[in-house]
Amino acid sequence: MNATSAPRSIRASSLLLALTLSVVTMSAVHAQGAQPEAQVTAQPDIIDLEFNQARRQFVWTDAIGRLWLGNVRESDCMFSPRNGKGVLVDRDALTIAQTLTIPINGPEWVHTADGAKIAYTKLLPNSSPTRGNARLALATELAPGQWSTEYLSPELARNGPYASKDEDDAHPRISYAAANGTRMWREIDDPSTEEAIPLAQNGQRSVRWVEGERALIYVAPVNGLNQVHRYDVDSKQLTQLTFDDGAKDLKSVPWMWRAPEFGGEHLFFTIADYRELRVYRQLPDAQGQLAWTVIFSTRIPPWMKIMSPEPFVYEGRSYVYFVSSVGSDTYASMIWLSNIDASAPSTVKLVDNTVKRQRSDPEVFFCADGAYLYYNRADQASVPAQQEGVWRVFTGLAPGR
């Protein structure tokens, strides 16, 4: 399927972008603001965890393929038990080492009308960890601490689900990859809805869902340059959203969310040329028609690359966190936090490179005293590299501030 023809107002956004960039204040990058790191757990195989804020839990797979739930204590937001092994959900999920080999994604929370479930990748019984033996699976809680697991379409080789996050969703969805790398989507409970995602590239890092909409956002090449697209899975309409310069999301993915400071409007961001965060909003063009326009932009130093960016909302304001690499792409040694406020721009380095470590896969969690980022830390200078468990850093965002 080809992208739908862009209306005149959207085609004009490239011109409007140039005008907007001239008035958007480039966010100041601050070396100050670095916070002390704190180790949450030394458990080396808690990698690519995902939190559920409402349940105060996180889900992960260990080094031998067991799917676990851990708890986050209300008193101090530390893990309970410390090793993350609170409830055993499944013994036959893929290990993180296997997911990095395939590669695919770790387990994901799915919000449904029946409560939270877990989508993940599970191997066929007594099989080797290959794309052909990987299957989508779903875990459902029957009672506190008791879970059932099932394959989704066990006859189909599929892996790496990314779930929609809409609360009480009657038709929750996942995007994922077929064995040949084709990016696809389906409703959790209806295999007949499965469809290849148009223009999504094989081996694409992930295809994410738009908050509050049955739509996907991702990049696809246009004249050799990655641009952001939105795909409505019901109308089958594919729309190109960006037309400006810069290769989009070469080591990351775009995100679209509802921003409370803009009355709940949808915004999205992309990373251009590895190092520039651009945030877009629909604004009237010269003819009064809506066009996606850059409203905020910030850059990190040119010898770094932005990876793992993700938005979150706290106290009615939107923020984006990300890691940056120094040297090789795998040495993601710094953690940053940016607002999206062009009137008072701020991009702060929360964790600097004083202690030279690889830091990866940050996730936000809200505690009584404010917002924290939890992430993996590894010593890549060791042979072999030493996983140092999960660490956290305070964002500086506290209640009422």
N, C-alpha and C positions, 0 to 999 in steps of 0.2 A: 504494500500500500504506500502511496506517495503522500507526503505531507499536503494538507489542504492548502489551497491558495490563501495567502495572508491578505486580509482586507487592507485597504489603503491606509487606514489609521495605524494598523500594526506595522506595515511596511515603513511608515513614516517614523517609527520609533527609533530607527538608527540615527536620523537627523536630530530627533528630540533628545536622544541620549547624549549626543555631542554637546548640545546646549546645556543639558542638565549637569554633565560632568564639570562644566565650567563654574557652576554655582555650588556643587556638592563639596563640602569641606572634607578633604582627605583626612581620615582619622589619624591622630598622632599615635605613633607606636612607642609605648613606654617600656623602657628596661626596668623601671621601678615597679613595685607592686609584687615582686616575687615573694611567695609565701613558703613557709616550711612544709616539706613533704612529711607525711606520716604513714607508716606501714599499717595496713588494716589486717593483712594476713600474709604469712610466709608460704602458704600453700601454693606450690609452683604451677599447678595445672589449672587454677581458676583463671581461664583466659576467655575473652569475649563473653563475659557475663552480661545479662540484661536484667535491669531492675523492673519491678512492678511497684510503683510508689504507693498505691492504695493498699496493697497487701503487705508492704514492707518486706518483700522477698526478692530474691534474684535467682535466675535459672542459669545453669552451666553444665558442661560435660567434662568429665575427668579424663585422665590419661589412658584409661582402659575402656572408655566408651560408656560410662554410666552417666545417666542424666539425673542431676541433683537440683533440689531447691535448698537455698540457704535463707536465713532470716537476717534482717537489719534491726538491731536493738533500738527501741525508741529513746532510751536514755542518752546514748552517745553515738548512735549511728554506726557502731562497729558490728562485725559479723557474729552471728550466733547460730550454730557453733562456729568457732574461729576458723575451722577448715572448710566451712561452707556446706558440709554434708548433713543437712537437716533432714530432708526427706528424699529417699531414693524413688525416682519416678520410673526409670527404665534402665535395664542393664545392657541394651544393645543399640545405643545411639552411636554415631560416629565420634571418634575422638577428635580433639582439636588438631592434632598432628595429621590425621586423615583429612580433615576439612581443608587444611592448608595445602595438602597434596592435590586435592581434586580440582580447584579449590571451591569451597562452598561457605555457607554461613552457619554460625552456631544457632542454638535454640532461640526462639522468639515468642514473646507473649502475644496472644491474640485476644482482643476484647470482643466478646459476643453477648447476645441477649441472655445467654445462660451463664454468664460469668467469664472469668479469665481462663483461657486454655493455652496450651503450649504447642507450637508448630516447630518441627525439627526434622532432621534427616536421620533415617534409620536404615541399617543394612538388612538385606535378606538374611535369613538364618544360615549360619555356617558358610558365609561367603566372604570373599576378600574385598577390601575397601576400594572399589572402582566406581566410576560413574554408572556403569551398567548395573551394578548391584545396589545402588543407592535408591531409596524410596522416601517420599514424603510421609510424615507421620504426625499424628495429633494425640496429645495427652489431655485427658479430661478428669477433673477432680470429682470423685463420687462422694466423698466425705472428707473431713479434715484429715490430711495425711494419707489419704487413699486415692490413688490415681489409676485410671485405665488407659491403655495405649492401643492405637490402631493404625494400620497403614491407610493412607489415602490413595486410592487407585493402585493397589499393589502390583498390577501388571505393567505399570509404566515406570520407566527409569527417570526419576526426577530428583532434584536436590536443591538445597540452599534457600529455604523459604524466607521471604521478608513480608511481614504481616501488616495489614491495615490496623490503625490504632484508634478507631472511633468507638467510644464507649457505647455499650448496649446495642451493638450493631446486629441487626437481624440477618445480614448476609455478609459476614466478614470475608475478606479476600487475602490471598497471598500472591506474590510474584516469586518466580523461581527459575531454575534452569533445567532444560532437558539434558539427556546424556550427551548430546552433540553440542551443547552450549547455547542452544536457542533459548532466549528469554521468553517466558510465558507467564500467564496469570490464570487464576480461577477463583471461584467462590469455594470456601472451605467445604461446604456441604453439598456442592453440586458439581461433579466432575464434568458434566456436559458443557459447562461454561468455559472450559479450558480453551485458550487462544494464544497464538504467538503474538508478541508485542511488536507492532510495526516499527521498522527502522532500528529497533534495539539491536545492538551488536552482540555477536557471540563473544562470550568471555567478559561482557560488561560487568563492572564491579557489583552493581546492584541496581534495581529499579524500584523506586520508593513510591508510596501512596501519598496523595494530596490529602492533608487533614480535612475531614468533613466532606469530602467529595469522592465519588466513584471514578477516580481519575489517577493516572500515573504521571510522574514527572521524571525526565531523564534526558541525556544528551544523545544526539545523533549527528553524524557529519553532514555538513552542507557545503558543497564546493570545497571539500577537504578540510573544513574547519568545524570542530564540534560546536553545536548550538543547542540550546535548551528547548525541549518540546514537552507538550502536555497531550496526553491521550485519554479521552473520555471512553470508558469501556462499555458504556451503554449506547451512546450515539455513534461510536466508532470514529469520532472526529479527532484527527491528529493535527495539532496546531503548533507551528514554530513560534516560540516566545521571544527569543533573542536574535538580533541581527547585527550586533556590534562586533568590534574587533576583539581578538583574544580567543585562544583555544580554551573551551570550557571543560572543566572537570576531567583533566587528564589523569589525576590520581585521587579523585573524589567523586561525589554525586551531588546534584542539586536537591534542594529541599523546598517545599512549599507548605506554609503554615498560616494559621489565623493570628494576626497581630492585634492584641487588645488596645495598644496605643493608637491604632488606626481604626478603631471601631469594629474590630473583628474582621477587617478586610484580609484577603489572602495576599501575602508577600512571598517572594521566593528569593533564594540566593544561589549563586554559582561561584566557582573559583576560576578565574581567568589566568591563563599562562602560569599556572602553579602557585602564584603568590599574591593575587589580588582578590579579595572578597568583595563581590558586588551584590547589593540588595536591590530588588526591583519592586515597584508598585505600579498599579494601573492608574494613570493620570490622564486628564484631557489633553489632547494635542491642540494644534493651532485651529483645527476645525471643530474642536469640542468633542472629539471621539476619543475613547479610552485607548491608551497605548502603554505597554510595559516600559517603564522608565527607571533608570538608576536613581535611587534616592540616598544611597550611602555606599561609600567605597573605602577600603583600607588595604594597605599593602604591607607585607613583611619584607625584610631585607632580601636583596636579589640572590644571595647564595643559599637561600632556604626554599623549601617547598611546603605548601599547606596540605595536610592530610587529615582525614576523619573529622571534617567540620560537621556540626550539628546545631540546630537551633533549640532554644528552650525559652519558656516564658516564666518570669518570676516577679511577683508583686506588680503585675500589670504591665511589665516591660519585656521586650524581646532581647535576647542575647544569642551570640554564636560562640561556641568554643571550638578549638581545633588544636592539632599538634603540628609542629614544624620539624622538618628534617634538616640535618646539617651534614653535608657530605653525601653519603649514599642514601638512597630512598628509604632504607630500612632503619636508619639511625634517627628516629623521630624523638629528639631529645628535649624538646621544649613544649610547654603547654600554654595556650593563650586564651584570653577572653575578650570579646569585642561587644560593644553595644551597637545599635543601628541608628543612633540619634545624630543626624548631621549637624544639629545645632550645638551639640556638646559631645563631639566624637571622642571615643576612648578605646584603644586597643592595648591591653595590658598583658605582659608576660607574667603568668602566674608562677611558672616553674622555669628557671633558667638552666644553663648548662654547667653550673658549678660542679655538680656531681654528674659525671658523664655516663648517662644511661639511655637506653632505648625506652621511651614512654609511648604507649599506644592504646588505642581503643577507649578513650575517655567516655564516661557515662555520668550524667548528672543525677544527684539525689538530694532531696530537700529535707534538711534536719531542723530541729527546733531553733537552732541559732543561725540558720541560713543555708545557702546552697553550696554543695561540695561536688567536686569532680573526682571520680574513682577511676583508676586506670592501671594497666599492667606496667611493670618495670622490669627490665632485664639488663644484665651486664654483658654486653656484646664483646667486651675485650677478653672475657674468659673463653677458654677452649675446653669443652664446648661452652656456648653461651649459657649463662646462669639466669633462670627465671627467678625473680625476687618477689613474686606474689603480687598482691593488689595493694596499691597505695592511694592516698587521697590528698587533695589540696583544697583549702577554703577559697571560694571565689571572691570573697569580700562583700558578697551580697547578703544582707541580713534583713530580717523582718522589719518593716516600717521605714526602710531607708531607700 
